[in-house]
Amino acid sequence: MYPLRGPLWLFAILFSSRALSHPSTAPYLNTTTTGNPKVILDNDWNPTAFIAFLLPLFYNWTVLGLASDTANSWALQTGLHGLASLEIANLSSCIPVYKGSDYPLLQTAHTFQTYELLHGELPWKGVFAKENTTFEKLGNDPTSGDPRRIVKEAFTTKGYYGYPNVTFAEGSAAEFMVKAVRENPGRVRIFSAGALTNVALAVRLDPDFAKNTAGLYIMGGYVDRFLEQAIGDVLRADLVSDINFIVDPEATKIALTADFPNITLVANSANGVIPDQAFLDELVAVNDNPLSRLVRANQPTFLPFWDETAAAVMVDPEAVILDEVEVYVDVDTSYHSPLYGYIRPYQAALMPPGLRKVKYINKVNDTKVAEMIKTVVEFPPKDCSELGTGGKM
């Protein structure tokens, strides 16, 4: 983990944390709720992001559906990745994919690129990187330009991957979220590992949506954007670019002030599990299957398992969370601020009106998270008939 500096150091001083001691192993079944937990996973899906939905499946959770959003690429392209992953996993017939909003609420490629001229370039620009057809032909997902563009090379140039033969479910992602929560009040968790546009739209579509969920889990909310940049480490700077929030700051504010029963943020603490080649090779060596081959061929060895760590926090908090705090957070939605899209944590005594308390995960058990990732990739369900059987580590 990184040394505490600037706002992050202050964050640690201002808020008293709850240090948790956990065993290194735990049953690979959810024991915190009765019945069968249900979840909707909203993400900017890519060829290896399916690990985020394998985790709840392995814990006997019901995945009601996947939603695609615009964050690292456009919602159409990321949704096609979700469809392709499900098809390779033989799960297309039981888990639908709903396409999310093409655009954030206010942010556009133009406003983002103008922002960078005013405040400096971000090391990772996500969907608002300038359009580059040369990179796309090499297999990169589309950025900027037309959100309806499909770059098939992002599927066909990847090892053990391919363009999906299945299609999206009918209706928008936000409408699906609202409908699912109405049909299962108090039972549906919302997992967001991309931008929060679809979640914000669901909040606005139905005033009872947020309070009738079982909670919101978010991969995002970095405290110190400038962490490690002082020593010129480009990768470390990249790790704290909160692109999920920057793509749609206004949607982030809507989500973080909505009346969800609980909100959990996993951000800086998600930087700890970075696979090396030995990690990826072991996946196939233990059990050579379509998904383990897919991860070994396409998972970068220089980026953390961000989304997967957030999913691990959601499905097995007792085993994964080592330190957490409860704080009030706001989101900077001033376009002319250098921290546009970043959260601002507050004590109750100092917070402005209209904020709500969230759970901020300071530290996770990286060894446990890595173990969970390995297990679900090495032993995925063979098809829909195996869902609900779960397993033990």
DRENDO-1510 file (C-alpha; in Angstrom, 1 decimal, always signed):
<recs>
REC; n; res; u; v; w
REC; 1; MET; +0.0; +0.0; +0.0 .
REC; 2; TYR; +1.0; +3.6; -0.4 .
REC; 3; PRO; +2.5; +5.9; +2.3 .
REC; 4; LEU; -0.1; +8.3; +3.8 .
REC; 5; ARG; +0.3; +11.8; +2.4 .
REC; 6; GLY; -1.7; +15.0; +2.0 .
REC; 7; PRO; -5.4; +14.5; +2.2 .
REC; 8; LEU; -5.1; +10.7; +2.7 .
REC; 9; TRP; -2.9; +11.2; +5.8 .
REC; 10; LEU; -5.5; +13.7; +7.1 .
REC; 11; PHE; -8.3; +11.3; +6.3 .
REC; 12; ALA; -6.6; +8.7; +8.6 .
REC; 13; ILE; -6.3; +11.2; +11.4 .
REC; 14; LEU; -9.8; +12.8; +11.2 .
REC; 15; PHE; -11.8; +9.6; +11.2 .
REC; 16; SER; -11.5; +6.8; +13.7 .
REC; 17; SER; -11.3; +3.5; +11.9 .
REC; 18; ARG; -12.5; +0.1; +12.9 .
REC; 19; ALA; -9.7; -2.4; +12.5 .
REC; 20; LEU; -10.9; -5.9; +11.9 .
REC; 21; SER; -9.0; -9.1; +12.4 .
REC; 22; HIS; -9.9; -12.0; +10.1 .
REC; 23; PRO; -8.7; -15.5; +9.6 .
REC; 24; SER; -6.7; -16.1; +6.4 .
REC; 25; THR; -9.4; -18.6; +5.2 .
REC; 26; ALA; -13.2; -18.6; +5.4 .
REC; 27; PRO; -16.1; -20.6; +4.1 .
REC; 28; TYR; -16.7; -19.5; +0.5 .
REC; 29; LEU; -20.4; -19.0; +1.2 .
REC; 30; ASN; -22.2; -15.8; +2.3 .
REC; 31; THR; -23.3; -16.0; +5.9 .
REC; 32; THR; -24.3; -12.4; +6.5 .
REC; 33; THR; -27.8; -12.6; +5.0 .
REC; 34; THR; -30.6; -15.1; +4.9 .
REC; 35; GLY; -32.0; -16.5; +1.7 .
REC; 36; ASN; -30.3; -16.0; -1.6 .
REC; 37; PRO; -28.8; -12.6; -2.1 .
REC; 38; LYS; -29.5; -10.9; -5.4 .
REC; 39; VAL; -27.3; -8.5; -7.3 .
REC; 40; ILE; -27.1; -6.4; -10.4 .
REC; 41; LEU; -23.6; -5.7; -11.7 .
REC; 42; ASP; -23.1; -2.4; -13.6 .
REC; 43; ASN; -19.7; -2.1; -15.2 .
REC; 44; ASP; -17.6; -1.0; -18.2 .
REC; 45; TRP; -17.0; -4.6; -19.1 .
REC; 46; ASN; -13.9; -5.9; -20.8 .
REC; 47; PRO; -12.5; -9.3; -21.7 .
REC; 48; THR; -11.5; -10.2; -18.1 .
REC; 49; ALA; -14.0; -8.2; -16.1 .
REC; 50; PHE; -16.2; -11.3; -15.8 .
REC; 51; ILE; -14.4; -12.2; -12.6 .
REC; 52; ALA; -16.6; -9.6; -10.9 .
REC; 53; PHE; -19.7; -11.6; -11.6 .
REC; 54; LEU; -18.1; -15.0; -11.0 .
REC; 55; LEU; -17.5; -14.0; -7.4 .
REC; 56; PRO; -21.2; -13.6; -6.4 .
REC; 57; LEU; -22.2; -16.7; -8.4 .
REC; 58; PHE; -19.6; -18.7; -6.5 .
REC; 59; TYR; -21.1; -17.5; -3.2 .
REC; 60; ASN; -24.6; -18.7; -4.3 .
REC; 61; TRP; -25.8; -15.2; -5.1 .
REC; 62; THR; -28.4; -14.6; -7.8 .
REC; 63; VAL; -27.0; -12.4; -10.6 .
REC; 64; LEU; -30.2; -10.8; -11.9 .
REC; 65; GLY; -28.4; -9.2; -14.8 .
REC; 66; LEU; -25.5; -7.1; -16.0 .
REC; 67; ALA; -25.6; -3.5; -17.0 .
REC; 68; SER; -23.1; -1.8; -19.3 .
REC; 69; ASP; -21.9; +1.8; -18.7 .
REC; 70; THR; -19.8; +4.4; -20.4 .
REC; 71; ALA; -16.5; +4.7; -18.5 .
REC; 72; ASN; -13.4; +3.1; -20.1 .
REC; 73; SER; -15.3; +2.9; -23.4 .
REC; 74; TRP; -18.8; +3.5; -24.6 .
REC; 75; ALA; -21.7; +1.6; -23.1 .
REC; 76; LEU; -22.4; -0.2; -26.3 .
REC; 77; GLN; -18.9; -1.6; -26.6 .
REC; 78; THR; -18.6; -2.5; -22.9 .
REC; 79; GLY; -22.0; -4.2; -23.1 .
REC; 80; LEU; -20.8; -6.3; -26.0 .
REC; 81; HIS; -17.9; -7.4; -23.8 .
REC; 82; GLY; -20.4; -8.5; -21.1 .
REC; 83; LEU; -22.3; -10.5; -23.7 .
REC; 84; ALA; -19.1; -12.1; -25.0 .
REC; 85; SER; -18.0; -13.1; -21.5 .
REC; 86; LEU; -21.3; -14.7; -20.6 .
REC; 87; GLU; -21.3; -16.6; -23.9 .
REC; 88; ILE; -17.8; -18.0; -23.3 .
REC; 89; ALA; -18.9; -18.9; -19.8 .
REC; 90; ASN; -22.1; -20.7; -21.1 .
REC; 91; LEU; -24.2; -18.3; -19.0 .
REC; 92; SER; -26.0; -16.3; -21.7 .
REC; 93; SER; -29.3; -18.1; -21.2 .
REC; 94; CYS; -29.7; -17.2; -17.5 .
REC; 95; ILE; -28.0; -13.8; -17.1 .
REC; 96; PRO; -29.2; -11.0; -19.3 .
REC; 97; VAL; -27.2; -7.9; -20.3 .
REC; 98; TYR; -28.8; -4.5; -20.4 .
REC; 99; LYS; -27.2; -1.6; -22.3 .
REC; 100; GLY; -26.7; +1.5; -20.3 .
REC; 101; SER; -26.8; +5.2; -21.2 .
REC; 102; ASP; -24.5; +6.2; -24.1 .
REC; 103; TYR; -23.6; +9.5; -22.5 .
REC; 104; PRO; -23.0; +10.8; -18.9 .
REC; 105; LEU; -25.4; +13.3; -17.5 .
REC; 106; LEU; -23.2; +16.4; -18.5 .
REC; 107; GLN; -19.7; +15.3; -19.3 .
REC; 108; THR; -18.6; +15.0; -22.9 .
REC; 109; ALA; -15.4; +14.3; -24.7 .
REC; 110; HIS; -15.2; +18.1; -25.5 .
REC; 111; THR; -15.7; +19.2; -21.9 .
REC; 112; PHE; -13.3; +16.5; -20.6 .
REC; 113; GLN; -10.5; +17.5; -23.0 .
REC; 114; THR; -11.1; +21.2; -22.3 .
REC; 115; TYR; -10.8; +20.4; -18.6 .
REC; 116; GLU; -7.4; +18.8; -19.2 .
REC; 117; LEU; -6.2; +21.9; -21.0 .
REC; 118; LEU; -7.2; +23.9; -17.9 .
REC; 119; HIS; -6.0; +21.6; -15.1 .
REC; 120; GLY; -3.5; +19.2; -16.7 .
REC; 121; GLU; -3.8; +15.8; -18.3 .
REC; 122; LEU; -4.9; +12.7; -16.4 .
REC; 123; PRO; -2.8; +9.6; -16.8 .
REC; 124; TRP; -5.9; +7.6; -17.7 .
REC; 125; LYS; -8.6; +9.2; -19.7 .
REC; 126; GLY; -11.0; +6.4; -20.2 .
REC; 127; VAL; -13.7; +6.8; -22.8 .
REC; 128; PHE; -12.7; +10.5; -23.3 .
REC; 129; ALA; -9.2; +9.8; -24.7 .
REC; 130; LYS; -9.0; +11.2; -28.2 .
REC; 131; GLU; -10.3; +8.9; -30.9 .
REC; 132; ASN; -7.5; +6.8; -32.3 .
REC; 133; THR; -8.4; +4.5; -35.1 .
REC; 134; THR; -4.9; +3.1; -35.3 .
REC; 135; PHE; -5.1; +1.8; -31.7 .
REC; 136; GLU; -8.6; +0.5; -32.4 .
REC; 137; LYS; -7.4; -1.7; -35.3 .
REC; 138; LEU; -4.8; -3.1; -32.9 .
REC; 139; GLY; -7.6; -4.2; -30.5 .
REC; 140; ASN; -8.3; -1.2; -28.3 .
REC; 141; ASP; -11.9; -0.3; -27.4 .
REC; 142; PRO; -13.3; +2.9; -29.0 .
REC; 143; THR; -12.9; +6.3; -27.2 .
REC; 144; SER; -14.5; +9.6; -28.0 .
REC; 145; GLY; -16.2; +9.9; -31.4 .
REC; 146; ASP; -19.5; +8.2; -32.0 .
REC; 147; PRO; -20.7; +6.2; -28.9 .
REC; 148; ARG; -22.5; +3.8; -31.3 .
REC; 149; ARG; -19.3; +2.7; -33.0 .
REC; 150; ILE; -18.4; -1.0; -32.6 .
REC; 151; VAL; -14.7; -2.0; -32.8 .
REC; 152; LYS; -14.7; -5.7; -33.5 .
REC; 153; GLU; -11.0; -5.9; -33.3 .
REC; 154; ALA; -11.3; -5.5; -29.5 .
REC; 155; PHE; -12.8; -9.0; -29.6 .
REC; 156; THR; -11.2; -10.7; -32.5 .
REC; 157; THR; -7.5; -9.8; -31.7 .
REC; 158; LYS; -7.8; -11.1; -28.1 .
REC; 159; GLY; -6.7; -14.6; -27.2 .
REC; 160; TYR; -9.5; -17.1; -26.6 .
REC; 161; TYR; -12.1; -14.4; -27.2 .
REC; 162; GLY; -14.6; -13.4; -29.9 .
REC; 163; TYR; -17.4; -11.2; -30.9 .
REC; 164; PRO; -20.7; -12.2; -29.2 .
REC; 165; ASN; -23.5; -14.0; -31.0 .
REC; 166; VAL; -26.1; -13.1; -28.4 .
REC; 167; THR; -27.9; -9.8; -28.0 .
REC; 168; PHE; -28.9; -7.3; -25.3 .
REC; 169; ALA; -32.1; -7.7; -23.3 .
REC; 170; GLU; -34.9; -5.3; -24.1 .
REC; 171; GLY; -35.0; -2.0; -22.2 .
REC; 172; SER; -32.4; +0.3; -20.7 .
REC; 173; ALA; -30.1; -0.6; -17.8 .
REC; 174; ALA; -31.8; +2.0; -15.5 .
REC; 175; GLU; -35.3; +0.8; -16.3 .
REC; 176; PHE; -34.1; -2.8; -15.6 .
REC; 177; MET; -32.7; -1.7; -12.2 .
REC; 178; VAL; -35.9; +0.0; -11.2 .
REC; 179; LYS; -38.0; -3.0; -12.3 .
REC; 180; ALA; -35.8; -5.5; -10.5 .
REC; 181; VAL; -35.9; -3.6; -7.2 .
REC; 182; ARG; -39.6; -3.1; -7.3 .
REC; 183; GLU; -40.1; -6.9; -7.8 .
REC; 184; ASN; -37.6; -7.7; -5.0 .
REC; 185; PRO; -37.8; -4.9; -2.4 .
REC; 186; GLY; -35.0; -4.9; +0.1 .
REC; 187; ARG; -33.2; -7.8; -1.6 .
REC; 188; VAL; -31.2; -6.4; -4.5 .
REC; 189; ARG; -27.7; -5.1; -4.1 .
REC; 190; ILE; -26.3; -2.7; -6.8 .
REC; 191; PHE; -22.7; -3.2; -7.7 .
REC; 192; SER; -21.0; -0.4; -9.7 .
REC; 193; ALA; -17.5; -0.7; -11.0 .
REC; 194; GLY; -17.8; +1.9; -13.8 .
REC; 195; ALA; -19.5; +5.3; -14.0 .
REC; 196; LEU; -22.6; +5.8; -12.0 .
REC; 197; THR; -24.8; +7.1; -14.8 .
REC; 198; ASN; -27.2; +4.2; -14.9 .
REC; 199; VAL; -27.6; +4.2; -11.1 .
REC; 200; ALA; -28.3; +8.0; -11.0 .
REC; 201; LEU; -30.9; +7.6; -13.8 .
REC; 202; ALA; -32.6; +4.8; -11.8 .
REC; 203; VAL; -32.6; +7.1; -8.7 .
REC; 204; ARG; -34.3; +9.8; -10.8 .
REC; 205; LEU; -36.7; +7.4; -12.5 .
REC; 206; ASP; -38.1; +6.1; -9.2 .
REC; 207; PRO; -37.9; +8.1; -5.9 .
REC; 208; ASP; -38.2; +4.8; -4.0 .
REC; 209; PHE; -35.5; +3.0; -5.9 .
REC; 210; ALA; -32.5; +3.7; -3.7 .
REC; 211; LYS; -34.2; +3.0; -0.3 .
REC; 212; ASN; -35.7; -0.3; -1.6 .
REC; 213; THR; -32.3; -1.8; -2.6 .
REC; 214; ALA; -30.1; -3.8; -0.2 .
REC; 215; GLY; -27.3; -1.4; -0.7 .
REC; 216; LEU; -24.8; +0.1; -3.2 .
REC; 217; TYR; -21.2; -1.1; -3.6 .
REC; 218; ILE; -18.9; +1.1; -5.6 .
REC; 219; MET; -15.4; +0.7; -7.1 .
REC; 220; GLY; -14.3; +4.3; -6.8 .
REC; 221; GLY; -13.7; +7.2; -4.4 .
REC; 222; TYR; -10.0; +7.8; -4.3 .
REC; 223; VAL; -9.1; +10.3; -1.6 .
REC; 224; ASP; -5.7; +11.7; -2.9 .
REC; 225; ARG; -5.5; +12.1; -6.6 .
REC; 226; PHE; -1.9; +13.3; -6.4 .
REC; 227; LEU; -0.6; +10.3; -4.4 .
REC; 228; GLU; +2.9; +9.2; -5.6 .
REC; 229; GLN; +3.0; +11.7; -8.5 .
REC; 230; ALA; +5.7; +13.6; -6.7 .
REC; 231; ILE; +8.2; +10.9; -7.4 .
REC; 232; GLY; +7.2; +10.8; -11.1 .
REC; 233; ASP; +5.8; +7.2; -11.0 .
REC; 234; VAL; +3.3; +7.2; -13.9 .
REC; 235; LEU; +1.8; +3.9; -12.9 .
REC; 236; ARG; +1.2; +5.0; -9.4 .
REC; 237; ALA; -0.4; +8.2; -10.6 .
REC; 238; ASP; -2.7; +6.1; -12.9 .
REC; 239; LEU; -3.8; +4.0; -9.9 .
REC; 240; VAL; -5.4; +7.0; -8.3 .
REC; 241; SER; -7.1; +8.6; -11.3 .
REC; 242; ASP; -10.7; +8.2; -10.3 .
REC; 243; ILE; -12.0; +7.9; -13.8 .
REC; 244; ASN; -15.2; +6.2; -12.8 .
REC; 245; PHE; -16.3; +9.3; -11.0 .
REC; 246; ILE; -14.7; +11.8; -13.4 .
REC; 247; VAL; -16.6; +10.5; -16.4 .
REC; 248; ASP; -19.8; +11.5; -14.7 .
REC; 249; PRO; -19.3; +13.6; -11.6 .
REC; 250; GLU; -23.0; +14.7; -11.5 .
REC; 251; ALA; -24.2; +11.1; -11.5 .
REC; 252; THR; -21.8; +10.3; -8.8 .
REC; 253; LYS; -23.1; +13.0; -6.6 .
REC; 254; ILE; -26.7; +11.8; -7.2 .
REC; 255; ALA; -25.8; +8.3; -6.2 .
REC; 256; LEU; -23.8; +9.2; -3.1 .
REC; 257; THR; -26.5; +11.4; -1.7 .
REC; 258; ALA; -29.4; +9.0; -2.5 .
REC; 259; ASP; -31.1; +7.1; +0.4 .
REC; 260; PHE; -29.5; +3.7; -0.2 .
REC; 261; PRO; -29.6; +1.6; +3.0 .
REC; 262; ASN; -25.8; +1.5; +2.9 .
REC; 263; ILE; -23.1; +2.6; +0.5 .
REC; 264; THR; -19.6; +1.1; +0.4 .
REC; 265; LEU; -16.7; +2.7; -1.4 .
REC; 266; VAL; -13.6; +0.6; -2.4 .
REC; 267; ALA; -10.9; +2.8; -3.9 .
REC; 268; ASN; -7.3; +3.1; -2.8 .
REC; 269; SER; -7.6; -0.3; -1.0 .
REC; 270; ALA; -8.3; -1.9; -4.4 .
REC; 271; ASN; -4.8; -1.3; -5.6 .
REC; 272; GLY; -3.1; -4.2; -3.8 .
REC; 273; VAL; -3.7; -7.3; -5.9 .
REC; 274; ILE; -1.6; -7.0; -9.1 .
REC; 275; PRO; -1.1; -10.3; -10.9 .
REC; 276; ASP; +2.3; -11.4; -12.2 .
REC; 277; GLN; +2.8; -13.9; -15.0 .
REC; 278; ALA; +3.2; -16.8; -12.5 .
REC; 279; PHE; -0.2; -15.9; -11.0 .
REC; 280; LEU; -1.8; -16.0; -14.5 .
REC; 281; ASP; +0.0; -19.2; -15.5 .
REC; 282; GLU; -1.2; -21.0; -12.3 .
REC; 283; LEU; -4.9; -20.3; -13.3 .
REC; 284; VAL; -4.5; -22.6; -16.3 .
REC; 285; ALA; -2.2; -25.0; -14.6 .
REC; 286; VAL; -4.7; -25.8; -11.9 .
REC; 287; ASN; -7.7; -26.1; -14.3 .
REC; 288; ASP; -7.4; -25.4; -18.0 .
REC; 289; ASN; -10.8; -24.0; -18.9 .
REC; 290; PRO; -12.1; -21.3; -21.3 .
REC; 291; LEU; -12.2; -18.6; -18.6 .
REC; 292; SER; -8.8; -19.4; -17.1 .
REC; 293; ARG; -7.3; -19.3; -20.6 .
REC; 294; LEU; -9.0; -16.1; -21.3 .
REC; 295; VAL; -7.6; -14.4; -18.2 .
REC; 296; ARG; -4.1; -15.7; -18.8 .
REC; 297; ALA; -4.1; -14.4; -22.4 .
REC; 298; ASN; -5.6; -10.9; -21.7 .
REC; 299; GLN; -5.1; -9.8; -18.1 .
REC; 300; PRO; -2.5; -7.0; -17.8 .
REC; 301; THR; +0.3; -7.7; -15.3 .
REC; 302; PHE; +0.7; -4.0; -14.5 .
REC; 303; LEU; -2.8; -3.2; -13.4 .
REC; 304; PRO; -4.6; -4.2; -10.1 .
REC; 305; PHE; -7.8; -6.3; -9.9 .
REC; 306; TRP; -9.8; -3.2; -9.0 .
REC; 307; ASP; -13.4; -4.4; -9.8 .
REC; 308; GLU; -12.7; -7.8; -8.5 .
REC; 309; THR; -11.5; -6.5; -5.1 .
REC; 310; ALA; -14.7; -4.4; -4.8 .
REC; 311; ALA; -16.8; -7.5; -5.6 .
REC; 312; ALA; -14.8; -9.5; -3.0 .
REC; 313; VAL; -15.7; -6.9; -0.4 .
REC; 314; MET; -19.3; -7.2; -1.3 .
REC; 315; VAL; -19.6; -11.0; -1.2 .
REC; 316; ASP; -17.4; -11.8; +1.8 .
REC; 317; PRO; -16.9; -8.6; +3.9 .
REC; 318; GLU; -16.0; -10.5; +7.1 .
REC; 319; ALA; -13.0; -12.2; +5.4 .
REC; 320; VAL; -11.9; -9.4; +3.1 .
REC; 321; ILE; -12.2; -6.1; +5.0 .
REC; 322; LEU; -9.3; -5.3; +7.4 .
REC; 323; ASP; -10.0; -1.7; +8.1 .
REC; 324; GLU; -12.9; +0.6; +7.4 .
REC; 325; VAL; -14.3; +4.0; +8.4 .
REC; 326; GLU; -17.7; +5.6; +8.2 .
REC; 327; VAL; -17.6; +9.2; +6.8 .
REC; 328; TYR; -19.7; +11.8; +5.1 .
REC; 329; VAL; -18.7; +12.4; +1.5 .
REC; 330; ASP; -19.4; +15.0; -1.1 .
REC; 331; VAL; -18.5; +15.1; -4.8 .
REC; 332; ASP; -16.8; +18.1; -6.4 .
REC; 333; THR; -19.1; +19.0; -9.3 .
REC; 334; SER; -17.5; +22.4; -10.1 .
REC; 335; TYR; -16.2; +22.1; -13.6 .
REC; 336; HIS; -13.6; +24.7; -12.9 .
REC; 337; SER; -12.2; +22.9; -9.9 .
REC; 338; PRO; -9.0; +20.8; -10.3 .
REC; 339; LEU; -10.7; +18.1; -8.3 .
REC; 340; TYR; -13.8; +17.9; -10.5 .
REC; 341; GLY; -15.3; +14.5; -9.9 .
REC; 342; TYR; -13.4; +13.6; -6.7 .
REC; 343; ILE; -14.9; +13.0; -3.3 .
REC; 344; ARG; -14.4; +15.2; -0.3 .
REC; 345; PRO; -14.7; +13.4; +3.0 .
REC; 346; TYR; -16.1; +15.2; +6.1 .
REC; 347; GLN; -16.6; +14.6; +9.8 .
REC; 348; ALA; -20.2; +15.0; +10.9 .
REC; 349; ALA; -19.4; +18.3; +12.7 .
REC; 350; LEU; -17.8; +19.9; +9.6 .
REC; 351; MET; -19.9; +18.6; +6.7 .
REC; 352; PRO; -22.1; +20.8; +4.6 .
REC; 353; PRO; -25.9; +20.0; +4.6 .
REC; 354; GLY; -27.4; +17.3; +2.4 .
REC; 355; LEU; -24.7; +14.6; +2.7 .
REC; 356; ARG; -25.0; +11.1; +4.0 .
REC; 357; LYS; -22.8; +8.6; +5.7 .
REC; 358; VAL; -20.9; +6.0; +3.6 .
REC; 359; LYS; -18.6; +3.1; +4.5 .
REC; 360; TYR; -15.1; +3.7; +3.2 .
REC; 361; ILE; -12.8; +0.6; +3.0 .
REC; 362; ASN; -9.3; +1.6; +4.0 .
REC; 363; LYS; -7.6; -1.8; +3.8 .
REC; 364; VAL; -8.4; -5.3; +2.5 .
REC; 365; ASN; -6.9; -8.7; +2.9 .
REC; 366; ASP; -5.0; -8.9; -0.4 .
REC; 367; THR; -4.0; -12.5; +0.1 .
REC; 368; LYS; -7.6; -13.5; +0.6 .
REC; 369; VAL; -8.8; -11.5; -2.4 .
REC; 370; ALA; -6.1; -13.1; -4.6 .
REC; 371; GLU; -7.2; -16.5; -3.4 .
REC; 372; MET; -10.8; -15.8; -4.2 .
REC; 373; ILE; -10.0; -14.6; -7.7 .
REC; 374; LYS; -7.9; -17.7; -8.4 .
REC; 375; THR; -10.6; -20.0; -7.1 .
REC; 376; VAL; -13.5; -18.6; -9.2 .
REC; 377; VAL; -11.4; -18.5; -12.4 .
REC; 378; GLU; -10.0; -22.0; -11.9 .
REC; 379; PHE; -13.5; -23.5; -11.0 .
REC; 380; PRO; -16.2; -21.5; -12.8 .
REC; 381; PRO; -19.7; -22.9; -13.3 .
REC; 382; LYS; -19.8; -25.0; -16.5 .
REC; 383; ASP; -23.2; -23.6; -17.4 .
REC; 384; CYS; -26.5; -22.3; -15.9 .
REC; 385; SER; -27.4; -25.6; -14.4 .
REC; 386; GLU; -24.6; -25.3; -11.9 .
REC; 387; LEU; -25.6; -21.9; -10.6 .
REC; 388; GLY; -26.6; -21.9; -6.9 .
REC; 389; THR; -24.4; -24.8; -6.0 .
REC; 390; GLY; -21.5; -22.6; -4.8 .
REC; 391; GLY; -18.4; -24.0; -3.3 .
REC; 392; LYS; -15.9; -23.9; -0.5 .
REC; 393; MET; -12.3; -22.7; -0.6 .
</recs>
